[in-house]
Amino acid sequence: MGKDAHQMNAEHDDGLPDHSGGYDPYGQRRGHHDDPSGVGYGVTDPYASDPHAADPYASGPYATGPHPAGPVPVGPPQFGAFPAPLPSSNAAITGFVLGLLGLAMCGGLTSPIGIWFSARGMKETAPTATAPRGGRGLAIAGLVTSLVGLIPLCFLLLYGVMMIVGLVMAATA
């Protein structure tokens, strides 16, 4: 055995026996103070880089230098880089606006006209149309909002019919 507990702890001040032969888990000798920050307790930082070492990425497929095919263009895409968007269908836009108005403000009064414009917009934006146009989503949304806007219009019409029937029955009685 040779060493007693006091001699084993001579290089440490943590009070625990040294069973590793004086080396830490990183292979550094305990008590070796190469760490300038003093945070590593004698262990050099394995992730610290030497500023004078050669850059391992200076060549090869991960090189940060100029691209072999030339400089990469910066800025907006050049003319013709993307296909031009399709012009929007005016009928689809009108159907959507009338559907929203009928749903939100007009009590459904504009909904029947919104349904007509939305149906026309769906024909214009169909994939089989002779002159395809954009705005199919607006046409579908206009049709849905116009159909939902018909609900208050139906209640208003039903109320009006019931009022007229009530007045006629009161006048004949």
C-alpha positions as CSV (number, residue, x, y, z in Angstrom):
1,M,0.0,0.0,0.0
2,G,2.8,2.5,0.5
3,K,0.8,5.8,0.7
4,D,-1.4,6.8,3.5
5,A,-4.6,8.9,3.1
6,H,-2.6,12.1,4.0
7,Q,0.0,11.6,1.3
8,M,-2.8,10.7,-1.3
9,N,-4.5,14.0,-0.6
10,A,-1.3,16.0,-0.6
11,E,-2.0,17.4,-4.2
12,H,-5.7,18.1,-3.4
13,D,-7.4,20.2,-1.0
14,D,-10.9,18.6,-1.3
15,G,-10.2,16.0,1.4
16,L,-11.1,13.0,-0.6
17,P,-8.7,10.1,-1.3
18,D,-7.2,10.1,-4.8
19,H,-7.9,6.8,-6.6
20,S,-7.1,8.0,-10.1
21,G,-3.4,8.4,-9.6
22,G,-3.6,12.2,-9.6
23,Y,-5.4,12.6,-13.0
24,D,-8.8,14.0,-13.6
25,P,-11.4,12.6,-16.1
26,Y,-9.9,14.7,-18.9
27,G,-6.4,13.1,-18.5
28,Q,-4.9,16.3,-17.0
29,R,-2.8,16.0,-13.9
30,R,-4.7,17.5,-10.9
31,G,-3.1,20.6,-9.5
32,H,-1.8,21.6,-13.0
33,H,-2.8,25.2,-13.4
34,D,-2.8,26.0,-17.1
35,D,-6.3,27.5,-17.1
36,P,-5.8,31.3,-17.1
37,S,-9.5,31.8,-16.1
38,G,-9.1,29.8,-12.9
39,V,-12.5,28.3,-13.5
40,G,-11.4,24.8,-14.6
41,Y,-9.7,24.0,-11.3
42,G,-6.5,23.0,-13.1
43,V,-8.2,21.4,-16.1
44,T,-7.5,23.0,-19.4
45,D,-10.5,23.7,-21.6
46,P,-10.8,21.0,-24.2
47,Y,-12.9,23.3,-26.4
48,A,-10.6,26.3,-26.3
49,S,-9.1,27.0,-29.7
50,D,-5.6,28.1,-30.5
51,P,-5.8,31.4,-32.4
52,H,-2.5,30.5,-34.2
53,A,-3.7,27.1,-35.3
54,A,-4.6,26.5,-39.0
55,D,-8.2,26.7,-39.9
56,P,-9.4,23.1,-40.6
57,Y,-12.2,24.5,-42.8
58,A,-9.9,26.6,-45.0
59,S,-10.1,24.1,-47.8
60,G,-12.3,21.3,-48.9
61,P,-16.1,21.1,-49.3
62,Y,-16.8,23.4,-46.3
63,A,-14.4,26.2,-47.2
64,T,-15.7,29.6,-46.4
65,G,-13.8,31.3,-49.2
66,P,-15.2,32.4,-52.6
67,H,-17.5,30.0,-54.3
68,P,-15.9,28.0,-57.1
69,A,-18.7,28.9,-59.5
70,G,-18.3,32.6,-58.9
71,P,-20.0,35.1,-56.6
72,V,-23.6,34.5,-55.5
73,P,-25.8,37.3,-56.8
74,V,-27.3,39.5,-54.1
75,G,-30.5,41.5,-54.3
76,P,-34.0,41.0,-55.8
77,P,-34.5,38.4,-58.5
78,Q,-33.8,39.4,-62.0
79,F,-36.6,40.0,-64.6
80,G,-38.1,36.7,-65.7
81,A,-36.8,34.7,-62.7
82,F,-40.3,33.8,-61.7
83,P,-43.5,33.3,-63.8
84,A,-45.8,36.2,-63.7
85,P,-48.9,35.7,-61.4
86,L,-52.2,35.3,-63.0
87,P,-54.5,38.3,-63.0
88,S,-57.2,38.1,-60.4
89,S,-60.8,37.6,-61.3
90,N,-62.9,40.7,-60.7
91,A,-66.0,38.6,-60.3
92,A,-64.4,36.6,-57.5
93,I,-63.3,39.7,-55.7
94,T,-66.7,41.3,-56.0
95,G,-68.5,38.1,-54.8
96,F,-66.2,38.0,-51.8
97,V,-66.8,41.6,-50.9
98,L,-70.6,41.3,-51.3
99,G,-70.6,38.1,-49.2
100,L,-68.8,39.9,-46.4
101,L,-71.1,42.9,-46.6
102,G,-74.1,40.7,-46.5
103,L,-72.8,38.7,-43.6
104,A,-71.5,41.6,-41.5
105,M,-73.5,44.7,-42.2
106,C,-76.5,44.4,-44.6
107,G,-78.5,41.7,-43.0
108,G,-77.9,39.4,-46.0
109,L,-79.4,41.9,-48.6
110,T,-76.2,41.6,-50.8
111,S,-75.9,37.8,-50.4
112,P,-77.9,36.8,-53.5
113,I,-75.8,39.1,-55.7
114,G,-72.7,37.8,-54.0
115,I,-73.7,34.2,-54.8
116,W,-74.0,35.1,-58.5
117,F,-70.7,36.9,-58.6
118,S,-68.9,34.1,-56.7
119,A,-70.3,31.5,-59.1
120,R,-69.1,33.6,-62.1
121,G,-65.7,33.9,-60.4
122,M,-65.5,30.2,-59.9
123,K,-66.1,29.7,-63.6
124,E,-63.4,32.2,-64.5
125,T,-60.8,30.6,-62.1
126,A,-61.5,27.0,-63.0
127,P,-58.5,25.1,-64.3
128,T,-60.3,24.3,-67.5
129,A,-61.2,28.0,-68.2
130,T,-60.0,29.3,-71.6
131,A,-58.3,32.3,-70.0
132,P,-57.3,31.1,-66.5
133,R,-57.4,33.7,-63.8
134,G,-56.3,33.8,-60.1
135,G,-58.6,34.2,-57.1
136,R,-60.2,30.9,-56.8
137,G,-59.9,31.0,-53.0
138,L,-61.7,34.4,-53.0
139,A,-64.5,33.0,-55.2
140,I,-65.0,30.0,-52.8
141,A,-64.8,32.3,-49.7
142,G,-67.4,34.7,-51.4
143,L,-69.7,31.8,-52.1
144,V,-69.5,30.5,-48.5
145,T,-70.0,34.0,-46.9
146,S,-72.9,34.7,-49.2
147,L,-74.6,31.4,-48.4
148,V,-74.1,32.1,-44.6
149,G,-75.4,35.6,-45.2
150,L,-78.6,34.2,-46.6
151,I,-79.6,33.0,-43.1
152,P,-80.4,36.5,-41.7
153,L,-82.0,37.4,-45.0
154,C,-84.3,34.4,-44.8
155,F,-85.3,35.4,-41.2
156,L,-86.0,39.0,-42.3
157,L,-88.1,37.7,-45.2
158,L,-90.0,35.3,-42.9
159,Y,-90.6,38.1,-40.4
160,G,-91.9,40.4,-43.2
161,V,-94.2,37.7,-44.5
162,M,-95.5,36.9,-41.0
163,M,-96.2,40.7,-40.4
164,I,-98.1,40.9,-43.7
165,V,-100.2,37.8,-42.9
166,G,-100.9,39.1,-39.4
167,L,-102.1,42.5,-40.8
168,V,-104.3,40.8,-43.4
169,M,-105.9,38.5,-40.8
170,A,-106.5,41.4,-38.4
171,A,-108.1,43.5,-41.2
172,T,-110.5,40.7,-42.2
173,A,-111.5,39.8,-38.7
